[in-house]
Amino acid sequence: MPRETHTAAMLAIGDELLSGRTKDKNIGHLAEVMTLAGIDLKEVRIVGDEPHMIADTLNTLRRSYDLVFTSGGIGPTHDDITADAVAAAFGLQVIEHPEAVARLEASYASRGMEFTPARRRMSRTPEGASLIDNAVSVAPGFRIDNVFVMAGVPSVFQAMLVSLLLTLPVGEPLKSRAIACPFGEGDIGDPLSQIAREHPNVVIGSYPKFDGTRYSTEIVIRSRDDAAIAAAAEAVEAMLVETERAKAG
């Protein structure tokens, strides 16, 4: 029996993303991991440090997709408001998670550093949340229902995602085949659209290239069905032969 395919969305949080000061690296990494896990990442949204916007967007995403991953806003400063916004989305109180307090206190003690109120803020989660391990800097993320709340620092985000992998549902990985096309999209757009209509079990993408002299296209066929990919690829190859003949004749 084929494995069930689950859907996911991502909510990237932070004014610095919208201002351009920080260039996001987490979206691409999550997309790669989801593809390998056979989970379809369907949507990504970016919002600033506004609690109502975070809560409203999170509610929309968590009701639309099986899994939601957030990045950013769980650090020690005043503008790290993600825990509060997530709690508001679920109608929950924010607490200091006892296990998170213990982990952080022990970590700072081992380094001879004071466990300040600012550092203690990183133990705050919605009531009832479970922790997401952080092998890089100890300060945990957290999970509440189908929402996974993680740090924005790429190395920490990646470490938290690794700790989650064994707990996530695994689907059939999406497969792909790339076909080099020597023609520009304007030459193949109509017949490629027809092929896409005739092969509904695949997703066909076309990606234009320009080498400084001429245009070409990479055609990528994606599906979880090997036979469907093969059939669509055969149709694309035949279309390229016909296009070559038409141009030559």
N, C-alpha and C positions, 0 to 999 in steps of 0.2 A: 504494500500500500504506500502511495506517496505521502511524504510528511506534510503536515499542515504548514502553510506559509503565514507567518505573522508580519504585521506592519509596525512601523516605527516612525517617530517624528523627533526632531531636535529643536530645542529652544536655547539659543545662545543669548546670554544676558550681559549687558554692559554698555555704558555710554561710550567707552573707549573704542568699541567695535564700530559704532555708528559714526564716530568722529574721524575714524581712519587712523587714530593713534596706535591702535593694536590691530594687526592683521591676523584674522582668525586662522588657526591651524587645526582646530578640533573637528570642524565639519567634514573635511576630507578624510580624516583618520576614522571617524565614526562610520562614514559611508563605506570605506574599505572593509572594516570589521563586520558591518552588517551584511555586506555582500557575501563575505566568506562564511558567515553563519547562516546564510539562507533566509535572512530577515530583510523585508523590503522597506528601505528608508524612503518614505513618501513625501516628506515635507520638512523644511527647515525654516525657522523664523528667527529674526534677531530683534530684540527689544532693548530699550535703555533701562536705566536704574529707576524705574517708576513702578512701585508696588502694585498698583491697580492694573497696569498694563501686563505685568508679569503674571498676575493671578488670572486675569481674563483670558490671556493667550493660552496659559497652561490648561485652563478648564476646557477650552475649545479643543486643544490637541489631545488631552487625555481621554476625552469622550469620543474621539474620532479614530484613534489608533490603539493598537495593543500595548505598545511601549512608548514612553516618552523619556528622552534623555535631555537634561539641562546642563549647561556649562556656565560657570562664572557666578560671582557674588556670594561666596560662602567663606570669605576670609575674615580677618580680625578688625576691619575698619568700619566706620559709620555707614559707608555706602554699600557695604556687603549686606544686602537686604533680601537675598533669595529665600532664606529659611522663613522669614516672616511672610513673604509673598506666597510661598507654597502653602504654608499653614493657613493663610487666608483663603486660598483657593479651595482647600478641603474643609474649611470651617473648624480648624483645630487650634489649640493653644500651642505656643512655643515654649519648650522646656529646655533645660540643660540636660542632655542625655547622660545618665550616670556613667555609662561605659566610655563615652567620648571624653568626659571629664577625667576619668581615671587614666585613659591612654595619653592624653595631652599632658596631664600633670606629671606622669612618670617620664615622659619624653623630655620635658623641659628640665626636670630634676636631674636626669642623667647627663644633661649638658651643662649643668650648673647655671641655668637661666631661670629668672623669675617667671612664675605662672601669673602673668598680669591679667587684669580684667579684659583687656583687648584680646589676648590670646585665648582666654576662657570663652569668648564669644563664639569661637569655632566649634564649641560643643553644643550649640543651640540647634535643635531640630523640632519639627512638629511632633506633638505627643503621639506615641505609637510607632514612630519611624524605626526602621532597622538601619544599621550602619553599613557603609561601603568602605572597605579597607583601603588604606593609602600607604603603599610601601615606600613612597618617596619622602613624605614629610609628616606622616602619622595622622594629621588632622583629617578626620573621615568625611566622606560624603554620606548621603543617606537615601533610603528608599521609602516611599510611602505609596502603597497600592501599586499602580503601574508606572510610577514616576521615579526616575533615578536622577538624583541631584548631585552633580559633580563639580569639581574645581575648574576654573578657566585656564590655569597654567597648563600648557600642553603636556609636559612630562607627568604632571599629577593626574590630569584627565586620562591619559593613556594608562597609567598604573591602576587607576580606579576601574577603568573598563576591563582591564585584564582580570581583576579580582571578581568581576561580575560574570565573565564569560560562561563559566560552568553552571550558572544559575539561570541563564537565558534559554528560551525555547530555541531549538535548532531546526531549521527547515532545509529544504533542498537547495543547495547553492545555485545561484544564477550563473549560467554558462554563456559564453559569447564567442563569436567568430568574426574576425576582421577581414575585410576584402578591400584590397587596394584598387581604386578606380582612377584611371588616367584623365577623366573628364571632370569639369566643374559641375556644381550642383544645378546650374541652369540647363545643362544638357541632359541630366538624368532625373530631374525632379518629378516630371509627370509619370514616366514608367516606374520609378521607384515608389511613388505613391500608390500606383496600381498593385504592385507586388505586396505592399503593406496591407492593402485591403484584402488581398487574396490569401494572406497568411496571418490570420488574427492571433495565432498562438505564439507569435514572436513580436519583439519590439525592434524596429529597425531605425538606427540613427545614422545620419550623414554628417561628416565633419570636414569642412572645406580646408584646404591647404593652399599656400602660395609660396613658391620657391624663388620669387623674384622675377620669374619669366612667365610661368604658366600656372593655372589653377588645376588642382586635382582634388580628389575627395577620398576619405576613408569611410567605408560603409561598415557599420558594426551591427551584427544581428545577435539579439539576446533572447534567451528563453531557458526554461528548466527542462525542456524536451529536446533531446538530441535529434530525433527524427524531424521535428519541426524546424530546427536550425538548418539541418541538411537540405530540406526541401526548399526553404527560403533562399539559402545560399546558391542552390542550383538555379533558381529563378533569377537571382541577381547576376550570376555569371552569364546566363543566356542573354539577359538584357544588355550587358556590357558588350557582348559579341555583336548584337544587333545594332547598338549605338555606333560601334566601330565601322560596321558595314555601311550604315547610313552616312557617316561622315566621309567615308572613302568613295562612296558612289555618287 
